Amino acid sequence: MENMGNYYKHKHNVDFRSLRYPGVISPYEYESHGTTDYASEIFFSAWKNKEYKICLSPHVALPMVFLNDIIEGTIQFMEYSEESLSTRIYNVQGLSFSCQELASSLCEYFPNFKYKYEPDFRDNIAKNWPASIDDQLARRDWKWNPKCSNVKNLIEIMKSNIRL
């Protein structure tokens, strides 16, 4: 898609733009069970006081972003002047954390919350992904600046946005 978009940009002057998203953390409960989805699912278990089985190893860290930041950032990117963009394709990220960091931080807010690690096939996938994504071009070119930038901040934002 990115190659085709670049082709149409150069051949027909189409305003092609592309964003590469990391794992998206949602305040809405859904069942997907993808590699990064534990970062949303664990919140719903904590709120419901249910034990959560983390599908990744404790020290696996992955790039993430909160859903509201993605929505606002995507709109901002689409509205930004095409002439100000240095590239057509941008990476975005809000924060990066390990499973252990998120789970132990949740326990500070939910002292009775229980979890355990049961790594499955997704663990091998995650171990081959980067722990963070370089989004400096997005921050420079169109002022990408996610509001959710660390685990404590994520927990506070989820507490005020979660929809059970």
C-alpha positions in Angstrom: 0.0 0.0 0.0 2.8 2.4 0.9 4.6 1.8 -2.4 1.4 2.2 -4.4 0.6 5.4 -2.5 4.1 6.8 -3.2 3.7 5.9 -6.9 0.4 7.7 -7.2 1.9 10.7 -5.3 4.8 11.0 -7.7 2.9 10.0 -10.9 -0.4 11.7 -10.4 0.2 14.1 -7.4 -2.2 12.3 -5.1 -2.0 13.5 -1.5 -0.9 10.2 -0.2 -0.2 9.9 3.6 0.3 6.8 5.8 0.6 6.2 9.5 2.1 3.1 11.0 0.4 2.4 14.3 1.8 0.3 17.2 -0.5 -1.7 19.5 -3.6 0.4 20.3 -4.9 0.4 23.8 -8.7 0.9 23.9 -11.0 1.9 26.7 -13.7 -0.2 25.0 -13.9 -3.9 25.8 -13.6 -6.2 22.8 -12.4 -9.7 22.1 -9.4 -9.9 19.7 -6.6 -11.6 21.6 -3.9 -10.2 19.3 -0.3 -9.9 20.4 -0.7 -6.4 21.8 -4.3 -6.7 23.0 -3.3 -7.8 26.5 -2.6 -4.2 27.2 -6.3 -3.4 26.9 -7.7 -6.7 28.2 -5.7 -6.6 31.4 -7.5 -3.3 32.4 -11.0 -4.9 32.1 -9.9 -7.9 34.2 -8.5 -5.5 36.9 -11.8 -3.5 36.9 -13.8 -6.7 37.2 -11.5 -8.1 39.8 -10.8 -11.2 37.6 -7.5 -12.9 37.3 -5.8 -12.2 34.0 -3.5 -14.6 32.1 -0.8 -12.6 30.3 0.1 -14.2 27.0 3.6 -12.7 26.9 6.7 -13.1 29.0 7.1 -10.5 31.9 10.0 -8.6 30.3 8.6 -8.3 26.8 8.2 -4.6 26.0 6.2 -3.4 23.0 5.3 0.0 21.5 1.7 1.2 22.3 -0.6 4.1 21.9 -3.9 5.1 23.5 -6.9 5.1 21.1 -7.9 8.7 21.7 -4.3 9.8 20.9 -4.6 7.8 17.6 -7.9 9.4 16.7 -6.7 13.0 17.5 -3.3 12.5 15.9 -4.8 11.0 12.7 -7.1 13.9 12.2 -4.3 16.3 12.9 -2.1 14.5 10.4 -4.8 14.6 7.7 -5.4 18.3 8.3 -1.7 19.3 8.3 -0.3 21.1 5.3 1.1 18.6 2.7 3.9 21.0 2.0 5.2 20.7 5.6 5.6 17.0 5.4 9.1 15.6 4.8 7.8 12.1 4.0 4.6 10.4 3.2 4.9 7.6 5.8 5.2 8.2 9.5 5.5 6.0 12.6 3.6 7.0 15.7 3.9 5.8 19.3 2.6 6.9 22.6 4.5 4.8 25.1 6.4 1.5 25.5 6.3 -0.8 28.5 6.9 -4.4 29.6 4.1 -6.7 30.7 5.6 -6.7 34.2 5.6 -2.9 34.3 2.0 -2.6 33.4 0.8 -5.5 35.6 2.7 -4.4 38.7 1.5 -0.8 38.2 -2.1 -1.9 38.0 -1.7 -3.7 41.3 -0.9 -0.4 42.9 -4.4 0.9 41.9 -6.1 -2.5 42.3 -4.4 -4.2 45.3 -6.5 -7.4 44.9 -5.8 -7.8 41.2 -4.3 -11.1 40.3 -2.5 -12.1 37.2 -0.1 -14.8 36.0 2.1 -15.3 33.0 1.1 -18.0 30.5 3.2 -17.2 27.4 1.8 -18.7 24.2 2.6 -18.4 20.5 2.2 -14.6 20.7 5.2 -14.4 23.0 7.5 -15.5 20.1 5.9 -13.0 17.8 6.4 -10.2 20.3 10.0 -11.1 21.0 10.7 -10.4 17.3 9.1 -6.9 17.4 10.9 -3.7 18.5 10.3 -2.5 22.0 9.7 1.0 20.7 9.2 2.9 17.4 11.1 6.0 16.2 8.4 8.6 15.7 10.6 11.7 15.7 9.7 12.7 12.2 6.0 12.8 13.1 6.8 14.8 16.2 8.9 17.2 14.2 6.9 17.5 11.0 3.3 17.7 12.2 3.7 18.0 15.9 2.6 14.5 17.0 2.4 14.7 20.7 0.3 12.0 22.4 -1.2 12.8 25.8 -0.7 9.2 27.1 3.1 8.8 27.4 3.8 6.6 30.4 2.2 3.7 32.3 1.0 5.8 35.3 -0.6 8.3 32.8 -2.1 5.4 30.9 -3.8 4.0 34.0 -5.2 7.4 35.0 -6.5 7.9 31.4 -8.1 4.4 31.3 -9.7 5.0 34.7 -11.6 8.0 33.3 -12.3 6.6 29.9 -12.9 2.8 30.3 -16.3 1.5 29.1 -17.5 -1.8 30.6 
